[in-house]
Amino acid sequence: MTTEVDRAHHERPFDRFVESLRKEGTSFISPKKFADAFDVQVQDLAADLRVHRNTINTHPASPRIQRFLRDTLKLLSAIDEIHNDMARSKSWVRNHPIPPLGHNTAWDLTLNGRADDVVAYLESISDREWMKLTADLLGVRFYSVPALK
């Protein structure tokens, strides 16, 4: 029998983050909590989603809103596999241009229904590219060392 202590011990910080976004008493993600977590004003989130700002409050379970929130969490889950620093991961999603995907950010690509392309990119990059991405997430400079002959 699994106890609450056992579950807490095996739960990733990412899982706690996702649970913190859930709207109390429902199965959907709270757009307000999501906006707060990403340091985005609710009206800016509404503008990004191309919905009226009141829609966030009056219809938070809207399929369009929930799809974006879930897809963004899917990206964070993939990034969590690289590095489990939620603040840096959220910053990467919002701000880091991805050259093979037209130098768009993961946020912009997700807004345009391309979250799966970002996940595919994360799953396909080489070890060297992973190291560069990890360095970016850590905020350090990546230096490539030539192979010895």
Salt bridges, closest charged atoms under 4 A:
GLU4 OE1 - ARG7 NH2 2.83
ASP15 OD1 - ARG12 NH2 3.77
GLU19 OE2 - ARG22 NE 2.83
ASP36 OD2 - LYS32 NZ 3.10
ASP48 OD2 - ARG94 NH1 3.98
ASP71 OD1 - LYS74 NZ 3.87
ASP80 OD2 - ARG12 NH1 3.26
GLU81 OE2 - ARG12 NH1 3.13
ASP85 OD2 - HIS83 NE2 4.00
ASP85 OD2 - ARG88 NE 3.53
ASP116 OD1 - LYS74 NZ 2.60
ASP117 OD2 - ARG114 NE 2.64
ASP136 OD2 - HIS96 NE2 3.52
